[in-house]
Amino acid sequence: MKIFLISLIFSLTGAVAFGSLSIEGSYQRKNLYVQNPMDNDGFGYCATKVTVNGDILPGGTSMGAFEIDFSIFNIEIGEPVFIVIEHNEGCKPKILNPEVLLPRSTFKISSIEVNQSGLLIWKTTEEHGKLPFIIEQFRWNKWVVVGEVHGKGTPSLNTYEFQVSPHSGENMIRVIQIDHSGTKKTSSNVKFVSTLPAVTKSPVKVKNEINFSSNGKPVETRYEIHDAYGSIVKKGVGTSVNCENLVNGLYYISYDNITESFIKS
């Protein structure tokens, strides 16, 4: 996902050539700092004008470095900002900290719940930038990503929902966000007990295919197959797995809420 854009656009106005540097993102309570070199003739500075969401930055740009103070423009945290720095040709100002316009994970969970069918509903406040919510389900002794929902990025109350495919027995779900810094922000875990019957696999000795069933009928389940070294060789959701291209040997298959070994022959 492209969170911010830096573009350089050159144009001509009459006989005077100039360029413009633009950057956009969302306000995160931090200001931008710009390094402003001398222009080519040595009689002034490179930047000639700065606008923030169309409004001119007061104070001018006749200095070697300057700050773009968003508080001057009464911009709220999380609000989109678009900055244009016009400059002379042959030189270019440098934005020293463009990362401050990238959204951070700041959400607070107001409520989170899930029913027996796996419908997850959560409400948030204090979002200050659009970031995706990643839905994870705990199965096979690890957290598995099962979906993603786009965040609204507004500090007011937001409501989201996602349909999780339950496995038999107790299920545990959570939502997370990961921002540009790599920081993972996690909700509390929510649990529910599914009434789905357990899934079984067949045959015991695998040659071409593994089939999943419940109460004697084919059933879809999420699965992963690992080789003897722990590397994933197949994963997906289905009623069966084609194993013809697996070399003979020992494998481990995780499905429903269990993990078993099998021999491919």
C-alpha positions as a Python dict, from the first residue, in 0.01 Angstrom:
ca = {
    (1, 'M'): (0, 0, 0),
    (2, 'K'): (139, 347, -96),
    (3, 'I'): (108, 559, 221),
    (4, 'F'): (292, 870, 94),
    (5, 'L'): (425, 1005, -236),
    (6, 'I'): (723, 1221, -316),
    (7, 'S'): (723, 1357, -670),
    (8, 'L'): (936, 1606, -860),
    (9, 'I'): (758, 1809, -1126),
    (10, 'F'): (930, 2059, -1355),
    (11, 'S'): (749, 2328, -1547),
    (12, 'L'): (807, 2662, -1719),
    (13, 'T'): (640, 2993, -1635),
    (14, 'G'): (722, 3256, -1895),
    (15, 'A'): (1102, 3270, -1924),
    (16, 'V'): (1168, 3151, -1567),
    (17, 'A'): (1229, 2782, -1507),
    (18, 'F'): (1146, 2626, -1170),
    (19, 'G'): (1057, 2295, -1012),
    (20, 'S'): (837, 2175, -732),
    (21, 'L'): (882, 1905, -473),
    (22, 'S'): (568, 1756, -320),
    (23, 'I'): (500, 1517, -34),
    (24, 'E'): (179, 1391, 119),
    (25, 'G'): (77, 1185, 421),
    (26, 'S'): (-107, 1238, 747),
    (27, 'Y'): (-24, 1468, 1038),
    (28, 'Q'): (123, 1274, 1332),
    (29, 'R'): (201, 1563, 1575),
    (30, 'K'): (547, 1611, 1423),
    (31, 'N'): (675, 1885, 1193),
    (32, 'L'): (877, 1856, 874),
    (33, 'Y'): (1231, 1993, 846),
    (34, 'V'): (1371, 2107, 513),
    (35, 'Q'): (1733, 2157, 414),
    (36, 'N'): (1743, 2455, 176),
    (37, 'P'): (2065, 2499, -27),
    (38, 'M'): (2172, 2814, -210),
    (39, 'D'): (2045, 2844, -565),
    (40, 'N'): (2278, 2819, -863),
    (41, 'D'): (2356, 3190, -893),
    (42, 'G'): (2455, 3206, -525),
    (43, 'F'): (2240, 3511, -453),
    (44, 'G'): (1952, 3339, -277),
    (45, 'Y'): (1811, 3015, -147),
    (46, 'C'): (1667, 2732, -353),
    (47, 'A'): (1309, 2716, -216),
    (48, 'T'): (1085, 3003, -319),
    (49, 'K'): (744, 2913, -171),
    (50, 'V'): (584, 2643, 44),
    (51, 'T'): (215, 2555, 59),
    (52, 'V'): (37, 2319, 298),
    (53, 'N'): (-300, 2197, 171),
    (54, 'G'): (-299, 2501, -59),
    (55, 'D'): (-218, 2757, 214),
    (56, 'I'): (113, 2947, 196),
    (57, 'L'): (363, 2886, 476),
    (58, 'P'): (425, 3225, 645),
    (59, 'G'): (774, 3348, 720),
    (60, 'G'): (929, 3275, 381),
    (61, 'T'): (1212, 3040, 289),
    (62, 'S'): (1517, 3271, 284),
    (63, 'M'): (1728, 3054, 512),
    (64, 'G'): (1948, 2747, 489),
    (65, 'A'): (1697, 2528, 674),
    (66, 'F'): (1338, 2578, 781),
    (67, 'E'): (1056, 2402, 963),
    (68, 'I'): (706, 2336, 834),
    (69, 'D'): (498, 2385, 1148),
    (70, 'F'): (158, 2226, 1096),
    (71, 'S'): (12, 2386, 1409),
    (72, 'I'): (0, 2715, 1217),
    (73, 'F'): (-262, 2566, 988),
    (74, 'N'): (-486, 2421, 1264),
    (75, 'I'): (-447, 2068, 1127),
    (76, 'E'): (-581, 1788, 1343),
    (77, 'I'): (-381, 1473, 1413),
    (78, 'G'): (-444, 1210, 1147),
    (79, 'E'): (-566, 1469, 896),
    (80, 'P'): (-424, 1436, 541),
    (81, 'V'): (-160, 1691, 444),
    (82, 'F'): (-19, 1781, 103),
    (83, 'I'): (293, 1997, 92),
    (84, 'V'): (439, 2161, -218),
    (85, 'I'): (783, 2325, -210),
    (86, 'E'): (848, 2543, -515),
    (87, 'H'): (1214, 2599, -596),
    (88, 'N'): (1455, 2738, -853),
    (89, 'E'): (1587, 2523, -1135),
    (90, 'G'): (1925, 2356, -1088),
    (91, 'C'): (1887, 2302, -714),
    (92, 'K'): (1654, 2101, -491),
    (93, 'P'): (1556, 2131, -124),
    (94, 'K'): (1572, 1813, 83),
    (95, 'I'): (1303, 1697, 325),
    (96, 'L'): (1499, 1558, 619),
    (97, 'N'): (1230, 1357, 796),
    (98, 'P'): (955, 1249, 551),
    (99, 'E'): (875, 946, 768),
    (100, 'V'): (690, 1169, 1020),
    (101, 'L'): (395, 1181, 778),
    (102, 'L'): (357, 803, 776),
    (103, 'P'): (66, 674, 988),
    (104, 'R'): (140, 510, 1322),
    (105, 'S'): (-62, 239, 1492),
    (106, 'T'): (-246, 426, 1768),
    (107, 'F'): (-585, 252, 1779),
    (108, 'K'): (-765, 171, 2102),
    (109, 'I'): (-1012, -118, 2117),
    (110, 'S'): (-1351, -5, 2245),
    (111, 'S'): (-1497, -356, 2219),
    (112, 'I'): (-1418, -684, 2045),
    (113, 'E'): (-1631, -998, 2027),
    (114, 'V'): (-1688, -1303, 1809),
    (115, 'N'): (-1985, -1539, 1784),
    (116, 'Q'): (-1996, -1917, 1733),
    (117, 'S'): (-2016, -1881, 1356),
    (118, 'G'): (-1686, -1689, 1360),
    (119, 'L'): (-1817, -1337, 1289),
    (120, 'L'): (-1563, -1104, 1450),
    (121, 'I'): (-1679, -750, 1534),
    (122, 'W'): (-1452, -488, 1685),
    (123, 'K'): (-1478, -116, 1751),
    (124, 'T'): (-1191, 129, 1776),
    (125, 'T'): (-1110, 489, 1863),
    (126, 'E'): (-795, 703, 1833),
    (127, 'E'): (-690, 590, 1485),
    (128, 'H'): (-456, 854, 1343),
    (129, 'G'): (-388, 732, 990),
    (130, 'K'): (-509, 458, 760),
    (131, 'L'): (-347, 122, 832),
    (132, 'P'): (-486, -227, 764),
    (133, 'F'): (-608, -446, 1049),
    (134, 'I'): (-469, -799, 1019),
    (135, 'I'): (-686, -1078, 1159),
    (136, 'E'): (-503, -1371, 1316),
    (137, 'Q'): (-635, -1707, 1436),
    (138, 'F'): (-445, -1923, 1682),
    (139, 'R'): (-414, -2274, 1547),
    (140, 'W'): (-145, -2542, 1539),
    (141, 'N'): (31, -2366, 1831),
    (142, 'K'): (93, -2045, 1637),
    (143, 'W'): (-85, -1733, 1512),
    (144, 'V'): (-201, -1770, 1150),
    (145, 'V'): (-304, -1471, 934),
    (146, 'V'): (-656, -1534, 804),
    (147, 'G'): (-758, -1195, 665),
    (148, 'E'): (-721, -819, 645),
    (149, 'V'): (-957, -520, 677),
    (150, 'H'): (-868, -165, 576),
    (151, 'G'): (-861, 77, 869),
    (152, 'K'): (-1061, 399, 846),
    (153, 'G'): (-789, 605, 1014),
    (154, 'T'): (-1018, 846, 1201),
    (155, 'P'): (-1012, 910, 1579),
    (156, 'S'): (-1390, 877, 1614),
    (157, 'L'): (-1562, 544, 1690),
    (158, 'N'): (-1510, 299, 1402),
    (159, 'T'): (-1676, -41, 1361),
    (160, 'Y'): (-1531, -337, 1169),
    (161, 'E'): (-1626, -698, 1107),
    (162, 'F'): (-1467, -1005, 951),
    (163, 'Q'): (-1592, -1359, 900),
    (164, 'V'): (-1342, -1611, 1040),
    (165, 'S'): (-1362, -1979, 937),
    (166, 'P'): (-1378, -2163, 1271),
    (167, 'H'): (-1212, -2495, 1343),
    (168, 'S'): (-1364, -2750, 1578),
    (169, 'G'): (-1331, -2691, 1951),
    (170, 'E'): (-1200, -2371, 2111),
    (171, 'N'): (-1100, -2088, 1876),
    (172, 'M'): (-890, -1780, 1961),
    (173, 'I'): (-883, -1464, 1747),
    (174, 'R'): (-709, -1125, 1760),
    (175, 'V'): (-649, -821, 1538),
    (176, 'I'): (-315, -646, 1492),
    (177, 'Q'): (-165, -347, 1312),
    (178, 'I'): (195, -304, 1200),
    (179, 'D'): (309, 51, 1117),
    (180, 'H'): (608, 176, 917),
    (181, 'S'): (842, 137, 1216),
    (182, 'G'): (765, -236, 1233),
    (183, 'T'): (589, -195, 1567),
    (184, 'K'): (308, -447, 1614),
    (185, 'K'): (3, -330, 1810),
    (186, 'T'): (-224, -613, 1921),
    (187, 'S'): (-579, -636, 2052),
    (188, 'S'): (-676, -866, 2334),
    (189, 'N'): (-753, -1227, 2241),
    (190, 'V'): (-1116, -1331, 2205),
    (191, 'K'): (-1226, -1694, 2238),
    (192, 'F'): (-1527, -1895, 2136),
    (193, 'V'): (-1612, -2266, 2120),
    (194, 'S'): (-1727, -2394, 1784),
    (195, 'T'): (-1989, -2666, 1759),
    (196, 'L'): (-1835, -2793, 1433),
    (197, 'P'): (-1749, -3164, 1441),
    (198, 'A'): (-1383, -3267, 1423),
    (199, 'V'): (-1224, -3316, 1080),
    (200, 'T'): (-1040, -3635, 986),
    (201, 'K'): (-803, -3708, 699),
    (202, 'S'): (-754, -4013, 479),
    (203, 'P'): (-589, -4233, 365),
    (204, 'V'): (-333, -4332, 626),
    (205, 'K'): (-74, -4410, 356),
    (206, 'V'): (-62, -4119, 115),
    (207, 'K'): (21, -4168, -251),
    (208, 'N'): (-168, -3915, -462),
    (209, 'E'): (-414, -3724, -245),
    (210, 'I'): (-524, -3643, 109),
    (211, 'N'): (-899, -3606, 169),
    (212, 'F'): (-1072, -3427, 457),
    (213, 'S'): (-1409, -3534, 593),
    (214, 'S'): (-1643, -3489, 886),
    (215, 'N'): (-1920, -3731, 978),
    (216, 'G'): (-1842, -3922, 661),
    (217, 'K'): (-1884, -3623, 427),
    (218, 'P'): (-1617, -3413, 250),
    (219, 'V'): (-1548, -3087, 434),
    (220, 'E'): (-1329, -2784, 370),
    (221, 'T'): (-1052, -2708, 616),
    (222, 'R'): (-745, -2487, 627),
    (223, 'Y'): (-423, -2690, 603),
    (224, 'E'): (-46, -2667, 592),
    (225, 'I'): (202, -2941, 500),
    (226, 'H'): (562, -2922, 625),
    (227, 'D'): (852, -3140, 523),
    (228, 'A'): (1083, -3311, 773),
    (229, 'Y'): (1289, -2989, 800),
    (230, 'G'): (990, -2772, 891),
    (231, 'S'): (956, -2593, 556),
    (232, 'I'): (602, -2537, 423),
    (233, 'V'): (552, -2726, 97),
    (234, 'K'): (175, -2681, 61),
    (235, 'K'): (-93, -2466, 222),
    (236, 'G'): (-449, -2361, 149),
    (237, 'V'): (-815, -2432, 213),
    (238, 'G'): (-1000, -2725, 56),
    (239, 'T'): (-1160, -3066, 87),
    (240, 'S'): (-848, -3238, -48),
    (241, 'V'): (-476, -3188, -119),
    (242, 'N'): (-299, -3314, -430),
    (243, 'C'): (26, -3477, -314),
    (244, 'E'): (148, -3626, -644),
    (245, 'N'): (438, -3380, -671),
    (246, 'L'): (568, -3448, -319),
    (247, 'V'): (880, -3662, -304),
    (248, 'N'): (852, -3975, -93),
    (249, 'G'): (927, -3930, 273),
    (250, 'L'): (806, -3799, 609),
    (251, 'Y'): (573, -3497, 627),
    (252, 'Y'): (361, -3317, 886),
    (253, 'I'): (12, -3193, 807),
    (254, 'S'): (-177, -2937, 1014),
    (255, 'Y'): (-552, -2915, 957),
    (256, 'D'): (-864, -2832, 1158),
    (257, 'N'): (-703, -2788, 1504),
    (258, 'I'): (-450, -3076, 1498),
    (259, 'T'): (-111, -3169, 1352),
    (260, 'E'): (-22, -3522, 1239),
    (261, 'S'): (262, -3690, 1055),
    (262, 'F'): (227, -3901, 742),
    (263, 'I'): (446, -4088, 497),
    (264, 'K'): (426, -4007, 126),
    (265, 'S'): (501, -4325, -73),
}
